Amino acid sequence: MWCHGDFQETRLPLEIWGDIQVWRQAATQVFFALGLGFGSVIAYSSYNDRHNNCHFDAILVSFINFMTSILATLVVFAVLGFRANDIANQCFLENLEKIRGLIKDRTFFGFPVLLDNMTLTEYNDWYTSVDAVANLTQHGITNCRIEDEMNKGVEGTGLAFIAFTEAMTRFPASPFWSLLFFLMLLNLGLSTMFGNMQGIITPLLDNFTCLRKRKTLFTIFCCIFGLLTGLIFVQRSGSYFVSMFDDYSATLPLIIVVIFENVAVAWVYGADRFMDDIQGMLGYRPWCVYKYMWQYISILAMIGLLLASLITMCISHPTYQSWNMEEAAKKKLEYPPWALGILISLIVLASLPIPALFLKQTIQDWLQSRRTKIYGQCEYSQGCTVDEVLEPIEEGIPRCANGYLHVEMEDLAERGKLLTEGDEEDNGNLRS
């Protein structure tokens, strides 16, 4: 992409497409935007009618999410471009004043410079040619390129609370835009937490009856627990924990969970059976391309992304951005051993429930099959009826079944005999 005029020519860096971190963050963004792997979609859909048109809903949600992402991309980069252009122009004007001061003091001469009607692009070209001969930095003169401002890795919390906040102050009627921006952040955070909490609360309430009786108290407990856990991120070192969760503990486990979900539906349960279930709900069979996407393309893409991320983590030591107070600049540092331990523990704990429940179910199925096999070796025969129990036992004549009475049958025969004797006594008394 090239921008002319007062903007410096900017080239889209295609080499960034080879960065696995970019693809991992893109996949995480899709998962977060659609609610995949969190259980929120499954929790909300459990309230739908069986014959709800889930195919149309899925296409509609995906389309809305795609258009929202396009709109957000345009807005975000327009704001960041406005901020970078404003900062570069301000830097350009400050440097022009410095050059005028140096020329006036006869400290800087010998280099032709046209200060009048000079544009930012012309200044950058002049700076590149002159700085190769004379060290302009020693005079406090710097280059003012828009591309440098855009490449200053603004991401995560810095994007929302630093870059955007600074850009809002440069807008006309900045209080109005700031109010809209922070209201948008508030609504975005609340709507996200509604879905995440529903994905946690709904399956627990469905599986534990005792929690279902105290739904309100359990919901309050989950919210308070989340609030107390979130206090970790509002400390002075909270940004480092946010970076740790965002880069590793929230992305890799999410990919693992979605891979297991895809395998469970496409291969364990069966894509054909799943398509039959959808046909029973909708009244028609969806496109066959879904089946091949579930079975091959989606799984292979996510497994490839997961393996590439793990290999990258093993080859290059995980790093984080730290603020150096002495140099007043950000630096990339390697995680200390204790932080790596926390990072690995978070990844394992977030992914552990799936293999743990699979192992539990496998053991239960094995024990059930073992019991069935043992009971299957026993010979069963028809038991005695009540009439057969009340009949007198004759020696040498086998009784029903194996010729013996079960304990329950003996008790029933004894009770029948007592009742018969009691009826005869009552009839005798009536006759007398």
C-alpha positions as CSV (number, residue, x, y, z in Angstrom):
1,M,0.0,0.0,0.0
2,W,1.4,3.4,-1.0
3,C,0.3,6.7,0.3
4,H,1.3,9.9,-1.4
5,G,1.1,13.6,-0.6
6,D,2.0,14.7,2.9
7,F,2.1,11.0,4.0
8,Q,5.3,9.1,3.6
9,E,5.3,6.2,1.1
10,T,4.6,3.0,3.1
11,R,5.1,-0.5,2.0
12,L,3.1,-3.4,3.4
13,P,5.7,-5.7,5.0
14,L,4.9,-9.1,3.4
15,E,7.6,-10.9,5.4
16,I,5.3,-10.7,8.5
17,W,3.2,-13.4,6.9
18,G,5.9,-15.8,7.8
19,D,5.7,-15.0,11.5
20,I,4.0,-17.9,13.3
21,Q,3.0,-15.5,16.2
22,V,0.9,-13.5,13.7
23,W,-1.0,-16.6,12.6
24,R,-1.5,-17.8,16.2
25,Q,-2.9,-14.4,17.2
26,A,-5.1,-14.4,14.2
27,A,-6.5,-17.9,15.1
28,T,-7.0,-16.7,18.7
29,Q,-8.9,-13.7,17.5
30,V,-11.3,-15.9,15.5
31,F,-11.8,-18.1,18.5
32,F,-12.4,-15.2,20.8
33,A,-14.7,-13.4,18.3
34,L,-16.9,-16.5,17.6
35,G,-16.7,-17.9,21.1
36,L,-15.1,-21.2,20.0
37,G,-13.6,-23.4,22.7
38,F,-15.1,-21.4,25.5
39,G,-18.4,-23.3,25.7
40,S,-20.5,-20.1,25.4
41,V,-21.9,-21.0,22.0
42,I,-22.9,-24.5,23.2
43,A,-24.4,-23.0,26.4
44,Y,-26.5,-20.5,24.5
45,S,-27.6,-23.0,21.9
46,S,-28.8,-25.4,24.6
47,Y,-31.7,-23.0,25.1
48,N,-32.8,-23.2,21.5
49,D,-35.6,-25.3,20.1
50,R,-34.6,-28.7,18.6
51,H,-35.8,-27.6,15.1
52,N,-34.1,-24.2,15.3
53,N,-32.3,-23.3,12.0
54,C,-28.8,-23.6,13.4
55,H,-27.3,-23.6,9.9
56,F,-28.7,-20.1,9.1
57,D,-27.6,-18.9,12.6
58,A,-24.0,-20.2,12.1
59,I,-23.7,-18.5,8.7
60,L,-25.3,-15.3,10.0
61,V,-23.0,-15.1,13.1
62,S,-19.9,-15.8,10.9
63,F,-20.9,-13.1,8.4
64,I,-21.6,-10.5,11.1
65,N,-18.3,-11.4,12.8
66,F,-16.4,-11.0,9.5
67,M,-18.0,-7.7,8.6
68,T,-17.4,-6.4,12.2
69,S,-13.7,-7.4,11.9
70,I,-13.4,-5.6,8.6
71,L,-15.0,-2.5,10.1
72,A,-12.9,-2.7,13.3
73,T,-9.7,-3.1,11.1
74,L,-10.6,0.0,9.1
75,V,-11.3,2.0,12.2
76,V,-8.3,0.8,14.2
77,F,-5.8,1.4,11.5
78,A,-7.4,4.7,10.5
79,V,-7.0,5.9,14.1
80,L,-3.4,4.6,14.3
81,G,-2.6,6.2,11.0
82,F,-4.0,9.5,12.1
83,R,-2.0,9.3,15.3
84,A,1.3,8.3,13.5
85,N,0.8,11.1,10.9
86,D,0.1,13.7,13.6
87,I,3.2,12.6,15.7
88,A,5.4,12.6,12.5
89,N,4.2,16.1,11.6
90,Q,4.9,17.4,15.1
91,C,8.3,15.8,15.0
92,F,8.9,17.5,11.6
93,L,8.0,20.9,12.8
94,E,10.2,20.6,16.0
95,N,13.2,19.5,13.9
96,L,12.7,22.5,11.5
97,E,12.9,24.8,14.5
98,K,16.1,23.1,15.6
99,I,17.6,23.4,12.1
100,R,16.7,27.1,12.0
101,G,18.3,27.6,15.4
102,L,21.5,25.8,14.3
103,I,21.7,27.8,11.1
104,K,21.2,31.0,13.0
105,D,24.0,30.1,15.4
106,R,26.2,29.1,12.4
107,T,26.6,25.7,14.1
108,F,25.0,23.9,11.1
109,F,26.0,24.9,7.7
110,G,27.4,23.5,4.5
111,F,24.3,21.5,3.7
112,P,21.6,22.9,1.4
113,V,18.2,22.9,3.0
114,L,15.0,24.5,1.8
115,L,13.0,25.2,5.0
116,D,10.2,27.0,3.2
117,N,7.4,24.9,1.9
118,M,9.2,21.7,2.7
119,T,7.0,18.6,3.1
120,L,7.4,15.7,5.4
121,T,8.5,13.4,2.5
122,E,11.1,15.9,1.3
123,Y,12.4,16.3,4.8
124,N,12.8,12.5,5.2
125,D,14.7,12.4,1.9
126,W,16.9,15.3,3.0
127,Y,17.6,13.7,6.3
128,T,18.6,10.4,4.8
129,S,21.1,12.0,2.4
130,V,22.6,14.4,4.9
131,D,22.7,12.0,7.9
132,A,25.0,9.7,5.8
133,V,27.6,12.5,5.8
134,A,27.0,14.3,9.1
135,N,25.7,12.8,12.3
136,L,22.5,14.8,12.7
137,T,21.6,12.9,15.9
138,Q,24.3,14.8,17.8
139,H,22.5,18.0,17.1
140,G,19.2,16.5,18.4
141,I,17.7,16.2,14.9
142,T,15.9,12.9,14.2
143,N,14.1,11.4,11.3
144,C,10.3,11.7,11.3
145,R,8.9,8.7,9.4
146,I,5.3,7.6,9.6
147,E,6.3,4.0,9.1
148,D,8.5,4.1,12.2
149,E,5.5,5.3,14.3
150,M,3.3,2.6,12.8
151,N,5.9,-0.1,13.5
152,K,6.1,0.7,17.2
153,G,4.5,-2.5,18.4
154,V,1.3,-1.2,19.8
155,E,-0.8,-4.2,20.9
156,G,-2.7,-5.6,23.8
157,T,-3.6,-3.2,26.5
158,G,-1.3,-0.6,25.0
159,L,-3.5,-0.4,22.0
160,A,-6.7,0.4,23.9
161,F,-5.4,2.4,26.8
162,I,-2.3,4.2,25.4
163,A,-2.4,4.5,21.6
164,F,-6.2,5.0,21.2
165,T,-6.3,7.3,24.3
166,E,-3.6,9.4,22.8
167,A,-5.3,9.5,19.4
168,M,-8.5,10.6,21.0
169,T,-6.8,13.6,22.5
170,R,-5.7,14.7,19.1
171,F,-9.3,14.5,17.6
172,P,-11.6,17.5,17.4
173,A,-14.1,17.4,20.2
174,S,-11.9,14.8,22.0
175,P,-14.1,14.4,25.1
176,F,-17.0,13.2,23.0
177,W,-14.9,10.6,21.2
178,S,-13.3,9.5,24.4
179,L,-16.7,9.0,26.0
180,L,-17.9,6.9,23.1
181,F,-14.6,4.9,23.1
182,F,-14.6,3.9,26.7
183,L,-18.4,3.1,26.7
184,M,-17.6,0.8,23.8
185,L,-14.8,-0.9,25.9
186,L,-17.2,-1.3,28.8
187,N,-19.9,-2.9,26.7
188,L,-17.4,-5.1,24.9
189,G,-16.0,-6.3,28.3
190,L,-19.4,-7.0,29.8
191,S,-20.8,-8.8,26.7
192,T,-17.6,-11.0,26.6
193,M,-17.9,-11.9,30.3
194,F,-21.6,-12.8,29.9
195,G,-20.7,-15.4,27.3
196,N,-17.7,-16.7,29.2
197,M,-19.6,-17.0,32.5
198,Q,-22.5,-18.7,30.8
199,G,-20.1,-21.2,29.3
200,I,-18.8,-22.0,32.8
201,I,-22.0,-22.0,34.8
202,T,-24.4,-23.8,32.4
203,P,-22.5,-27.2,32.2
204,L,-21.9,-27.2,35.9
205,L,-25.6,-26.6,36.7
206,D,-26.6,-29.3,34.2
207,N,-24.3,-31.9,35.7
208,F,-24.7,-31.2,39.4
209,T,-28.2,-31.0,40.9
210,C,-27.1,-29.5,44.2
211,L,-25.8,-26.5,42.3
212,R,-29.0,-26.2,40.3
213,K,-30.9,-25.7,43.6
214,R,-28.7,-22.7,44.4
215,K,-28.2,-21.2,41.0
216,T,-28.1,-17.6,42.2
217,L,-25.6,-18.2,45.0
218,F,-23.4,-20.2,42.7
219,T,-23.4,-17.5,40.0
220,I,-22.5,-14.9,42.6
221,F,-19.7,-17.2,43.9
222,C,-18.3,-17.6,40.3
223,C,-18.3,-13.8,39.7
224,I,-16.6,-13.1,43.0
225,F,-14.0,-15.7,42.4
226,G,-13.3,-14.2,38.9
227,L,-13.1,-10.7,40.5
228,L,-10.5,-11.9,43.0
229,T,-8.5,-13.7,40.4
230,G,-8.6,-10.6,38.2
231,L,-6.9,-8.6,40.9
232,I,-3.6,-10.1,39.8
233,F,-3.8,-8.1,36.5
234,V,-4.3,-4.7,38.2
235,Q,-1.1,-4.7,40.1
236,R,2.0,-2.7,39.0
237,S,3.3,-5.9,37.4
238,G,-0.2,-6.8,36.1
239,S,0.7,-6.0,32.5
240,Y,3.3,-8.7,32.5
241,F,0.7,-11.3,33.7
242,V,-1.7,-10.1,31.0
243,S,1.0,-10.6,28.4
244,M,1.8,-14.1,29.7
245,F,-1.9,-15.1,29.7
246,D,-2.6,-13.5,26.3
247,D,0.4,-14.9,24.5
248,Y,0.6,-18.4,25.8
249,S,-1.8,-19.6,28.5
250,A,-5.0,-18.3,26.7
251,T,-4.0,-19.1,23.1
252,L,-2.3,-22.6,23.0
253,P,-4.9,-24.3,25.4
254,L,-7.7,-22.8,23.3
255,I,-6.3,-24.3,20.1
256,I,-5.9,-27.6,21.9
257,V,-9.5,-27.6,23.2
258,V,-10.9,-26.8,19.7
259,I,-8.8,-29.6,18.2
260,F,-10.2,-32.1,20.7
261,E,-13.7,-30.8,20.0
262,N,-13.2,-31.2,16.3
263,V,-11.8,-34.7,16.6
264,A,-14.7,-35.7,19.0
265,V,-17.4,-34.6,16.6
266,A,-15.8,-35.5,13.2
267,W,-14.1,-38.8,14.1
268,V,-15.3,-40.1,17.5
269,Y,-19.0,-39.4,17.1
270,G,-18.7,-39.4,13.4
271,A,-19.2,-36.7,10.8
272,D,-21.9,-38.7,9.0
273,R,-23.9,-39.2,12.2
274,F,-23.5,-35.5,13.0
275,M,-24.8,-34.6,9.5
276,D,-27.8,-37.0,10.1
277,D,-28.6,-35.2,13.4
278,I,-28.5,-31.8,11.6
279,Q,-30.7,-33.2,8.9
280,G,-33.2,-34.4,11.5
281,M,-33.2,-30.9,13.0
282,L,-33.4,-28.9,9.8
283,G,-35.3,-31.2,7.5
284,Y,-32.6,-31.1,4.9
285,R,-28.9,-32.2,4.7
286,P,-26.3,-29.5,4.8
287,W,-23.6,-29.2,2.2
288,C,-21.1,-32.1,2.0
289,V,-18.2,-29.6,2.1
290,Y,-18.8,-29.2,5.9
291,K,-18.0,-32.9,6.4
292,Y,-14.6,-32.7,4.7
293,M,-13.8,-29.4,6.4
294,W,-14.5,-31.0,9.8
295,Q,-12.6,-34.2,9.1
296,Y,-9.5,-32.9,7.3
297,I,-9.0,-29.2,6.6
298,S,-9.8,-27.7,9.9
299,I,-8.1,-30.3,12.0
300,L,-4.9,-30.3,9.9
301,A,-4.8,-26.5,9.9
302,M,-5.1,-26.3,13.7
303,I,-2.7,-29.1,14.3
304,G,-0.1,-27.5,12.0
305,L,-0.6,-24.2,13.8
306,L,-0.2,-25.9,17.2
307,L,2.9,-27.8,16.2
308,A,4.5,-24.7,14.7
309,S,3.8,-22.7,17.9
310,L,5.3,-25.4,20.1
311,I,8.4,-25.8,17.9
312,T,8.8,-22.0,17.9
313,M,8.6,-22.0,21.7
314,C,11.1,-24.8,22.0
315,I,13.6,-23.2,19.6
316,S,13.4,-19.6,20.7
317,H,13.1,-18.8,24.4
318,P,9.7,-17.1,25.2
319,T,10.1,-13.4,25.7
320,Y,8.1,-10.5,27.0
321,Q,8.3,-6.7,26.7
322,S,9.6,-4.8,29.7
323,W,9.9,-1.1,30.4
324,N,13.4,0.1,31.0
325,M,13.1,3.1,33.3
326,E,16.8,4.2,32.8
327,E,16.5,4.2,29.0
328,A,12.8,5.1,28.9
329,A,12.2,2.5,26.3
330,K,10.7,-1.0,25.9
331,K,13.0,-4.0,25.8
332,K,12.3,-7.7,25.0
333,L,13.5,-9.9,27.9
334,E,13.4,-13.7,28.4
335,Y,11.0,-15.1,31.0
336,P,12.8,-16.2,34.2
337,P,12.6,-19.9,35.2
338,W,9.8,-19.3,37.7
339,A,7.7,-17.5,35.1
340,L,8.3,-20.3,32.6
341,G,7.1,-22.8,35.3
342,I,3.9,-20.7,35.8
343,L,3.4,-20.5,32.0
344,I,3.8,-24.2,31.4
345,S,1.5,-25.0,34.4
346,L,-1.2,-22.7,33.0
347,I,-1.0,-24.4,29.7
348,V,-1.2,-27.9,31.2
349,L,-4.0,-27.0,33.7
350,A,-6.1,-25.4,31.0
351,S,-5.7,-28.5,28.7
352,L,-5.8,-31.2,31.4
353,P,-9.6,-31.7,31.9
354,I,-10.0,-33.2,28.4
355,P,-7.5,-36.1,28.7
356,A,-8.5,-36.5,32.4
357,L,-12.2,-37.0,31.6
358,F,-11.3,-39.2,28.6
359,L,-9.3,-41.4,30.9
360,K,-12.0,-41.5,33.5
361,Q,-14.7,-42.5,30.9
362,T,-12.3,-45.1,29.4
363,I,-11.8,-46.7,32.9
364,Q,-15.6,-46.7,33.6
365,D,-16.3,-48.3,30.2
366,W,-13.7,-51.0,30.9
367,L,-15.1,-51.8,34.3
368,Q,-18.6,-51.9,32.9
369,S,-17.5,-54.3,30.1
370,R,-15.7,-56.4,32.7
371,R,-18.8,-56.7,34.8
372,T,-20.9,-57.6,31.8
373,K,-18.5,-60.3,30.8
374,I,-18.5,-61.8,34.3
375,Y,-22.3,-61.8,34.5
376,G,-22.6,-63.1,31.0
377,Q,-20.9,-66.4,32.1
378,C,-23.7,-67.1,34.6
379,E,-26.7,-69.3,33.5
380,Y,-30.1,-67.9,34.2
381,S,-33.4,-69.7,34.3
382,Q,-36.9,-68.7,34.7
383,G,-37.9,-68.2,38.4
384,C,-40.9,-69.6,40.2
385,T,-44.3,-68.0,39.9
386,V,-46.5,-67.3,42.9
387,D,-48.8,-70.2,42.1
388,E,-45.9,-72.5,41.8
389,V,-44.5,-71.3,45.1
390,L,-47.8,-72.0,46.9
391,E,-48.0,-75.5,45.6
392,P,-47.0,-78.3,48.0
393,I,-43.5,-79.6,47.5
394,E,-43.4,-83.3,46.5
395,E,-40.2,-85.3,46.9
396,G,-38.6,-86.5,43.8
397,I,-40.4,-84.0,41.6
398,P,-38.1,-81.1,40.6
399,R,-39.4,-77.7,41.3
400,C,-39.6,-74.9,38.8
401,A,-36.2,-73.7,37.4
402,N,-33.3,-75.5,39.2
403,G,-35.4,-77.2,41.9
404,Y,-34.8,-74.6,44.6
405,L,-36.5,-71.5,45.9
406,H,-34.7,-68.1,46.1
407,V,-34.8,-66.4,49.4
408,E,-37.4,-64.0,48.1
409,M,-39.6,-66.9,46.9
410,E,-39.2,-68.7,50.2
411,D,-40.3,-65.6,52.1
412,L,-43.2,-65.2,49.7
413,A,-44.3,-68.8,50.2
414,E,-44.1,-68.5,53.9
415,R,-46.2,-65.4,53.9
416,G,-48.7,-67.1,51.6
417,K,-48.9,-70.1,53.9
418,L,-49.5,-67.9,57.0
419,L,-52.1,-66.0,55.1
420,T,-53.9,-69.2,54.2
421,E,-53.9,-70.5,57.8
422,G,-55.2,-67.1,59.0
423,D,-58.0,-67.2,56.5
424,E,-59.0,-70.7,57.6
425,E,-59.1,-69.6,61.2
426,D,-61.2,-66.6,60.4
427,N,-63.7,-68.7,58.4
428,G,-64.0,-71.1,61.4
429,N,-64.8,-68.3,63.7
430,L,-67.4,-67.0,61.4
431,R,-69.1,-70.4,61.1
432,S,-69.2,-70.8,64.9
